[in-house]
Amino acid sequence: MEFREQVALAPYTTFKIGGPARWFAEALTEAEIVEAVEFARARGLPLFVLGGGSNLLVSDEGFTGLVLHITLKGIEQREDVFDVAAGEDWDGFVRHLVDEEYGGVECLAGIPGTVGGTPIQNVGAYGQEVSDTVTRVRVLDLTTLKFEEFSNADCGFAYRRSIFNTMQRGKYIVTHVSFRLRQNGEPRIAYADLKRYFQGSVTPSLKEVSAAVREIRRGKGMYIVPGDPDCRSAGSFFRNPVISANHFARIAKAEGVEVPHYPTGEGAVKVPAAWLLERAGFHKGYTMGAAGISSRHTLALVNRGGATAADILALRDRIVAQVDERFGIRLEPEPVWLG
Ligand SMILES: Cc1cc2nc3c(=O)[nH]c(=O)nc-3n(C[C@H](O)[C@H](O)[C@H](O)COP(=O)(O)OP(=O)(O)OC[C@H]3O[C@@H](n4cnc5c(N)ncnc54)[C@H](O)[C@@H]3O)c2cc1C
């Protein structure tokens, strides 16, 4: 395998931002992953695992260690279980499943990135999360250099969380993910946008639902179309915060309007971050130099052209401060920071 030096990282990210990697390599096999880890160890280099770069903001200075791009390919099927290599394109896999009439991930169509990236933050959209269908995650343990297999329960999945982005962050490299799907199952139409789309029509097929999801996403700039400036983002930049019911009641009283929210566990509610941003003055199309908010989606911070990571961070800080001041909520960014 080839280890290259000073490789620009911006083209490997959907933000199109970031300086170079001191070292960069592509792993096509599990053996190459081990080789790269040994290369980094021998030189005392920090290691960063790169998938599709769609949930990533790279610093302007770049990264002084080794960036390992996961490009393992292959899909194997055993009855209704699909074992997929981490470097497969996620949306390509969804298309494959829907073509074969398998349901369970049709609402996750159009999400960029790799299959290996999906368990990290338990990717979710339109009423589905990968944790609904993941049965097994194969990983390399970076402390022991042994391969291990995790069950769904081992992964500790929750909203935009798993052990891979919390307690065990940076400890494992995902090499394969297995999913159990349902053949000829009914599509899931749980979200308002989708219900509206199919209002009055007979039960749509899995293919129709995934196509609708891509179309709805495209309308919001959340489906990557080359040349669309609203797509130079990392998707939603902030997680929807979960706050206590008491805190929520105080906000509702102070705002004097109906505040959208979803119950989530006892005494807790989830509030849409987009609503908080809008109320705090950050509307679609908001600009701050070369950084801004997508003209079609309040939660997507975008590179308007020539933005640096510092520009995006300055906008992030302004939003976090103003939302905190108004609501007493500290928003958490969703994308991973590399620098
Ligand atoms: C336009 C747009 C829309 C989006 N919509 C959604 C959405 O609807 N729902 C949603 O949940 N997300 C969404 N995202 C975010 C993003 O697409 C997902 O989080 C995706 O799963 C990230 O995968 P990736 O391969 O690009 O990971 P990367 O961005 O390359 O990496 C993200 C993190 O995962 C780690 N990682 C990646 N691959 C591996 C691996 N094989 N082993 C170990 N660690 C790994 C990286 O080290 C890093 O910490 C969107 C992003 C964009 C740009």
The ligand as an SDF file (V2000), in Angstrom:
LIG
                    3D

 53 58  0  0  0  0  0  0  0  0999 V2000
  -25.8260   16.8000    2.7030 C   0  0  0  0  0  0  0  0  0  0  0  0
  -25.6910   15.9250    3.9320 C   0  0  0  0  0  0  0  0  0  0  0  0
  -26.8110   15.3300    4.4890 C   0  0  0  0  0  0  0  0  0  0  0  0
  -26.6960   14.5050    5.6430 C   0  0  0  0  0  0  0  0  0  0  0  0
  -27.8260   13.9540    6.1600 N   0  0  0  0  0  0  0  0  0  0  0  0
  -27.7230   13.1720    7.2690 C   0  0  0  0  0  0  0  0  0  0  0  0
  -28.9090   12.5810    7.8390 C   0  0  0  0  0  0  0  0  0  0  0  0
  -30.0120   12.7400    7.3330 O   0  0  0  0  0  0  0  0  0  0  0  0
  -28.7670   11.8190    8.9530 N   0  0  0  0  0  0  0  0  0  0  0  0
  -27.5400   11.6010    9.5290 C   0  0  0  0  0  0  0  0  0  0  0  0
  -27.4870   10.8870   10.5340 O   0  0  0  0  0  0  0  0  0  0  0  0
  -26.4110   12.1330    9.0030 N   0  0  0  0  0  0  0  0  0  0  0  0
  -26.4790   12.9090    7.8950 C   0  0  0  0  0  0  0  0  0  0  0  0
  -25.3440   13.4840    7.3720 N   0  0  0  0  0  0  0  0  0  0  0  0
  -24.0440   13.2470    8.0290 C   0  0  0  0  0  0  0  0  0  0  0  0
  -23.1970   12.1210    7.3820 C   0  0  0  0  0  0  0  0  0  0  0  0
  -23.5980   11.8870    6.0750 O   0  0  0  0  0  0  0  0  0  0  0  0
  -23.2870   10.8110    8.1730 C   0  0  0  0  0  0  0  0  0  0  0  0
  -22.9230   11.0090    9.4950 O   0  0  0  0  0  0  0  0  0  0  0  0
  -22.3930    9.7150    7.5380 C   0  0  0  0  0  0  0  0  0  0  0  0
  -22.7350    8.4650    8.0800 O   0  0  0  0  0  0  0  0  0  0  0  0
  -20.9050    9.9460    7.7640 C   0  0  0  0  0  0  0  0  0  0  0  0
  -20.1860    8.9090    7.1010 O   0  0  0  0  0  0  0  0  0  0  0  0
  -18.8100    9.1610    6.4290 P   0  0  0  0  0  0  0  0  0  0  0  0
  -18.3660    7.8820    5.8230 O   0  0  0  0  0  0  0  0  0  0  0  0
  -18.8660   10.3260    5.4850 O   0  0  0  0  0  0  0  0  0  0  0  0
  -17.9040    9.5310    7.6940 O   0  0  0  0  0  0  0  0  0  0  0  0
  -16.7600   10.6220    7.8200 P   0  0  0  0  0  0  0  0  0  0  0  0
  -17.3420   11.9840    7.6800 O   0  0  0  0  0  0  0  0  0  0  0  0
  -15.6320   10.2820    6.9310 O   0  0  0  0  0  0  0  0  0  0  0  0
  -16.3120   10.3980    9.3370 O   0  0  0  0  0  0  0  0  0  0  0  0
  -17.1830   10.7600   10.3930 C   0  0  0  0  0  0  0  0  0  0  0  0
  -16.6840   10.0920   11.6850 C   0  0  0  0  0  0  0  0  0  0  0  0
  -16.8180    8.6780   11.5720 O   0  0  0  0  0  0  0  0  0  0  0  0
  -15.5440    8.0410   11.7040 C   0  0  0  0  0  0  0  0  0  0  0  0
  -15.5070    6.9190   10.7570 N   0  0  0  0  0  0  0  0  0  0  0  0
  -15.8610    6.9070    9.4560 C   0  0  0  0  0  0  0  0  0  0  0  0
  -15.6990    5.6850    8.9360 N   0  0  0  0  0  0  0  0  0  0  0  0
  -15.2330    4.9050    9.9350 C   0  0  0  0  0  0  0  0  0  0  0  0
  -14.8640    3.5360   10.0360 C   0  0  0  0  0  0  0  0  0  0  0  0
  -14.9190    2.7010    9.0020 N   0  0  0  0  0  0  0  0  0  0  0  0
  -14.4240    3.0800   11.2340 N   0  0  0  0  0  0  0  0  0  0  0  0
  -14.3230    3.8910   12.3060 C   0  0  0  0  0  0  0  0  0  0  0  0
  -14.6690    5.1940   12.2740 N   0  0  0  0  0  0  0  0  0  0  0  0
  -15.1210    5.6940   11.1030 C   0  0  0  0  0  0  0  0  0  0  0  0
  -14.5140    9.1070   11.3820 C   0  0  0  0  0  0  0  0  0  0  0  0
  -13.2640    8.8220   11.9970 O   0  0  0  0  0  0  0  0  0  0  0  0
  -15.1960   10.3250   11.9630 C   0  0  0  0  0  0  0  0  0  0  0  0
  -14.9880   10.3700   13.3450 O   0  0  0  0  0  0  0  0  0  0  0  0
  -25.4290   14.2980    6.2300 C   0  0  0  0  0  0  0  0  0  0  0  0
  -24.2940   14.9100    5.6580 C   0  0  0  0  0  0  0  0  0  0  0  0
  -24.4200   15.7110    4.5160 C   0  0  0  0  0  0  0  0  0  0  0  0
  -23.1950   16.3550    3.9240 C   0  0  0  0  0  0  0  0  0  0  0  0
  1  2  1  0
  2  3  1  0
  2 52  2  0
  3  4  2  0
  4  5  1  0
  4 50  1  0
  5  6  2  0
  6  7  1  0
  6 13  1  0
  7  8  2  0
  7  9  1  0
  9 10  1  0
 10 11  2  0
 10 12  1  0
 12 13  2  0
 13 14  1  0
 14 15  1  0
 14 50  1  0
 15 16  1  0
 16 17  1  0
 16 18  1  0
 18 19  1  0
 18 20  1  0
 20 21  1  0
 20 22  1  0
 22 23  1  0
 23 24  1  0
 24 25  2  0
 24 26  1  0
 24 27  1  0
 27 28  1  0
 28 29  2  0
 28 30  1  0
 28 31  1  0
 31 32  1  0
 32 33  1  0
 33 34  1  0
 33 48  1  0
 34 35  1  0
 35 36  1  0
 35 46  1  0
 36 37  1  0
 36 45  1  0
 37 38  2  0
 38 39  1  0
 39 40  1  0
 39 45  2  0
 40 41  1  0
 40 42  2  0
 42 43  1  0
 43 44  2  0
 44 45  1  0
 46 47  1  0
 46 48  1  0
 48 49  1  0
 50 51  2  0
 51 52  1  0
 52 53  1  0
M  END
$$$$
